[in-house]
Amino acid sequence: MRRLSRLVGLVLAGVLALTAAGVATADAAPPTIPVLIGIRAAHHPTYDRIVFDFRAGLPSSRQAAYVSELIGDPSGLPLPIAGRAILQVRFEQADAHDMTGHATAPARIAFGLPNIITAVRAGDSEAVTTYGIGLAKRQPFHMFTLTNPYRVVIDVDAAYTTVQRRGFFLDSHRFAANQEPFFVPVLRPVLPFTPATGVMDNLFAGPTPAERAAGLRFLASKATGFSNLSIRNQIARVRLTGGCGSDGSTVTIAGEIMPTLRQFATVDHVKVYDPSGRTERPTGPVDSIPECLEP
């Protein structure tokens, strides 16, 4: 009888242990992955600062380095990004989406600062989030973290002189009301020795969040960038890259590029070329657009 009591006691102890283990396993919370919830940037006297705001902690790994091109993850294909230099930041153990899969941070955002022009998401997969920061100029930078709230901060040197120049965007409200002019100017700080390139970079970066809230849009007409910008004999020439198409509209990217480049005293006419290097009136002191931008 004593033996039987001891056996029953051992069995009950085992059952209780297994039950306790099962409860502990079921109640154990999965590890929390930090979530990127916002990106913002501002200019300071000698530098531009970009801030990545996180919820539920900081990424366990933060890396930043200059790259020659921004590569999408997991596509492996180059992504268009405005600027003369690309600073890539990589956050491991970090998402840029919530549990339903909805993005929690912008895929693209424009800033229009003296150095930091834009930020473009290159990847958000398997708890690795990557962004490219499009810069006006490759400069030294410093990355650090802050808490309460959680932030990854990057300061990029911008201790140089800039000049204010205009870039033209489509005013969606004026266009919807059929109230000309459809394209309106905004000011951007650009490098004084390459102002045309700087203002074109800012054009392709697009309107800032505040400008978008006011109804401004970048009408890309399928182009993703530009190349071969030159100004000679009072004529500015620029080639679109990536694509070209009006989709039958009477307003196209040409309506943004032409006034943006004609603001310079050295430019009387603007010739826009398609990605293959063609335009309708390649010679003579006249404006020209490629056939792909015709309605």
N, C-alpha and C positions, 0 to 999 in steps of 0.2 A: 504493500500500500504506500509505504514511504517512497519507494522507487517510482510508482505511478504519479504521485504528487510532484516529484522532482521533474519528471518528463513533461507533465502538463505545464509546469512553470517555465521550462526552457522553451517550449513551443510558443507560449503566450509572449514571452520576452522577444522571441524572434519576430512574431507577427507585429508587435508594437514597434520594433526597430525598423522593419520594412515600411510600415505605415508612416512612421515619422520621416523616413528618408524620402518616401514618395511625396509627402506633403512639402518637404523642403524643396524638392526638385520642381514641383508644380508652382510654388510660390516665388521661385527665384526669377527676378526680373532680367530681361535681356540687357546687355550693355547698351547704354545710351550713346548714340552717334551725334556729335554736334551738327547743327544745321545752319547753313549760311542764310541769313534772313535779310540782308541788305548790303548795298555798296554805295559809298558816298565819297566825295573828294572836295578839297578846298585848297586855295592858294594861301601861302604864308610868305613873309617877306623874302626868304631865300630858298624856299622849296615848295613843292606841291605835295599834299598829303592825301593818300587814298586809304580808306578804312573799310575793312570787311567785317561786318557785324554778324556774330554767331549767337545761337541759342543752345543751351544745354552743354556749355563747355567750349574748349578750344580744340582744334585739330591736334592730334598727337604729333604730327609732322608738318612743318611749314617750310617750303623751299621757294626761292625766287632766283631767277637767272635770266640773262639776256639770251634771246634765240633769234635765228635768222628768219624763221617763219613760224606761224602759229599752226600747230597740227591738231586736228580734231581727234578726240578719243570717244568712241573706239574706231571711227572711220579711217583714221590714218591719212586723211586728206587735208591739204592746206586750207585754212579759213581766212577770208578777207578781214583785214583790220587796218584802220587808218593810222598813219603816223610814219615817222622816219626810223623808229626803233621799237622793238617789242620786248617788254619785260614780262616773262611768264611766271606765274605763281601757281604752286601746286599744294593742295591741302589734302593730306591723307587722314582717314577716319573723319570724313566730313561729307555731308550731302548738301545739295542745293535744291532739294525737293522734300515735300512732306510725305507722310505714309500713304497718301492717295496717289502720289506721283506728280502732283502739281508743283510747278517751280516756285521756290520761295525767294529767289533772287533773279534779277534781270539777266537775260541772255546777252543783251547789248545795252550799253548806256554811254551817253556822251557827257563830257564835262567841260570842254572848251577852255581849259586852263593854260597857262604859259607852257607847261610841259606835258601834263597828263591830259590827253585828248579824249580817250575812250577806254572802256574795258569790255572785253568780249569773252563769253564763256566758251571754252574749248572742250570741256568734258564734265560729266556728272554721272559717274558709274562706279559701282562696287565700292562705295564710300571713298572715292577719290574725286575731288573737284578741282578743275583747272581753269584758270583765266589768263588771257593775255591783256596787258596794259599797253595801249598804243601811245607812244610818246613823240613829242616834237623833236627831241634831241636825246641821244644816249648820254646819261649822266650817272654819277654815283648815287647809290640809294642805301637806305637803312631800314631793315624790317625788325619789328618788335611786337610784343603782345601786351594787352591790357585786360584787366578783369573788372567785373561789376560796372557795366556789362562786359561780356566777352568780345574782344576785338583783336584782329590782326591788322597792324598799321604799317604802311610803307611810305617813307618820306623820300621823294626823288628831288635831287637838286634842281633848282630853277633860278639860280642867282645870276640872271643875265637880263639884258634889256629886250623888251618886246615893243611892238607897235600895234595899234588897234586897226583892224581892217574888217570889211564887211563880207559876210557870206549870205547868200539869198536862199530862203526856203519857201516851199509852197505853203501858203496860208489856207488851210482847208476850209475855214469859215468863209473867207472871201470868195473862194472858188465855188463853194456850194451856193452862195448868194449871187454868183455871176457878177461880182464887184471887183473890177480891176483896180490896181495891179494884183495879180494872183500871187506873185513872188515878193516877199518882203525881206529886208536886211536885218541881220543881227551882227553884233560886234564880237570879234575874236582877237585875243592877243597872239601875235605871230612873230617869228624871228625877222628882224629888219632886213637881212640880206637875202632872204628867200620868202618874201611875203606871199607871192602867188602860190607857191607850193604849200605854205602853211595854211592859207585860207582854203585851198582845195582839200587838204587833209581834213580840216574841220568840217567842210561840207559833207564829205563821205562818212564822217563820224556821226553826223545827224544832229538834230536839235537836242538840247539838254532836256531833262525831265520837266523843268519849269516852262520851257518853250513848247514842248509837246502838250502840256496842259493848256497852253494858250492856243493850240490848234495848228502849230507849225509841224510840217512833215518834210522829210527828204524824199523827193520823187526820183528814184534811182533809175527808172526805165530799164531794169534788168542789169544795169552795170554794177560791178562790185568794187571798182577802183578806177584809177587813171594812171597813165604813163606818158612819157615823151612830152612833157610840158615844156614849151619853149616860147620865148617872146623875142621876135626880131622884126624890124621894119614896121613897127606899130601893129603887128599881127600876133596874137596869141594862138598857139596851136596845142591841142591836147587830145590824146587818144583814150577812149574808154576801154576798160578791161572787164572780162567776165561775161558780158552779154550786152545786148542792145535791142530795144524794142519799145514802140510807143503804145502798143495794144489799142491802136486806133484813136488815141487821145490827141487833142490839139496842144496839150501842155505836156512837156517832157523835161528831162534833166537839162536840156539845152537852155530852158528858161531860168535855171539856177546858175549854170556855168557862165553864160554870157555876161550877165550883169556883175557877177562875182569877179570876172577877169577884166571887164571893161572899166572897173573903178580905178585901175592903175593908169597914170599919165602916159605910160609907154605903150598902151593898148588902145587902138581905135576899132579893131575888128577881131572877131574870135572864130576860129575854125575848129569844129569838133569832129573827130574821126571815130569810126567804129573800131571794134577790136582787131579787124583785119587791116586797118590803116586806110580806109576809104572815106571820102567825104564828097559831097555833091559839087562843090566849087573850090577845088584845092588851090587855085591860083587867083591872083588879083586882090585888091583891097576891098573885099566884101566878106560878110559873115557867111558861114557855111555849116550845115549839119549833114550827117550821113543819112542815107535813104531809110535806114531802120528807125529813124526818129520822125519820119513823116507820118501823118495820121493815116 
